[in-house]
């Protein structure tokens, strides 16, 4: 059996359960906004330092508001491959980031980040629990239910 056939068999034998759909929103620190001004539309983002998550996006944020789609081409972003690092940099007044609400929830609660341009967001990103069987132990079911409750907030 070729590796690709084995991977397909493996994927077909996995069971997934949708836990949550998380959209990304624009976040930055209140101090950054006090120093640099608050962008009120997407084109004003081009005048700000943007924080980029590599490799999830090309250097263009595609965001949606209702049925409208807009592309924001970023110039000279600060780049890292860690969403946690991007959130931390945004909280430390470095710039503006497009991040999942789930990652920023703690920072927003503590007043370290605020959401800006709230009408615009990314496509929802699905988060799944993946198991090898539908027959789950009580402990596994409890963990999945706990995660669903935490993720939905």
N, C-alpha and C positions, 0 to 999 in steps of 0.2 A: 504494500500500500504506500503510495506517495504521501509525502508530508502534507500537501494541500488537501488530499482526500481525508487524511486523519483529522486535520483541523476542521474541515466541514462536518465530519461525523461528530466531533466534539461539540461544535457550536449547535448542531441540531439536537444534541442530547441535553442541552442546558435549558433550564426553566427560568424565565425572568419574570419579575413582578415589578411594575412601575411603582416607585415610592413617591416620586416628587418630580415636578417640572420647575426648574429654576431659570428665570431670565436674568440677564446681566443688566445692570443699571450704572449710571455714571456716579462716582463717589470721589470726594476729596475732603480735606480737613477744613473746619471752619476758619482756622488761622490762615490757610492758603488763600481762601476766598477773601478774607479781610485784607490780605497783602496784594493779591493779584486781581481782585474783582470777580464777580460771579457771572459766568456765562449764562445767557438766557436762551440761546439757541445753538444748534449744532455747529454752525459755521464759526461761532466765537471760540469753539474748542481749538481752532487752529492757532489762536493767539496765546495758547496756554501750553505748559509742559505736560505732555501726555505720557502715561505709563503703559507699557505694552507687554502683554503676555505672549511669549513665544513658545511654541509654534502654533498655538490655537487659531490665530487670526493672521491674515496677511496685513500689511500696513494700511489697512482700510477697515474701519468699523462699519458694519452694516447693521443698522438699527431700524426699528419699526415703531410707528405710532398709529394705532388703529390699522387701516389698510395702506397707509403710506410707508414707503421704504426710502431710506436715505443712506448714502455712503459718505463717510467722513474719512478723507485721506489724511493720515497723520504724517507730520514732518518731524524728523529728529526725535523720536521717542526715546525714553529710557526703557531698556529692554531687559527682562528676566524671564526665566522659564518656570517661575513659582508664583502661583496665584496668592499664596500667603505672603510672599515678599512684596508683591504689588500692593496688596492691602496695607501692609506695614508702611511702605513708602508713601502711599497716599495719606495715611494717618500721621506721618511725620512731616507733612507739609511739602512734599516733593512735587506733587502734580495731581493730575486727574486720571482716574482709572475707570475702565468698564469691567465690572466684576459681578459675579453672582451675588444675589441678595443674601444667600445663605452664608457666604464667607464674610460679608460685611456686617451681618446682624449684630455681632458682639461689639464691634467698633462704633456702630451707630448708637447702640444702647448706652455706651460709655461716653458719648459725645465727641469721640475722636474723628468720626467721619459723618458727613452729611450727603444725602442724595441730591444731585442737581439735575436739571432738565428732566424731571420725572416722567414726562409723557413719552419719552423715547427709551427703548429697551431692545435687547437682542432677541433672537428667536429663543423660545424656551429650550433648555437643555434637560433631557430626561435623565433621571437618576434611578437605577434599577438595583434590586436585590436579585442576585443570580445564584441558583442552586442547581444541583444535579438531579434532583427528584422532586416530585410534587408531594411526596410523603415526608413531611417535616416533623422533627421532634418538637415537643412543646417549648423547649428552650429556644430553638431556632425561630419558631413562630413569635415568641415573646420579643426576641431581638428585632425581628422585622417590624412588628407592631410598634415597638419603642422608637425605632428609627423613623417610621412614618410619622409618628406624633412629633418628634423633635424637628424633623425636616419641615413639616407643615406649620410649625411654630407656635 
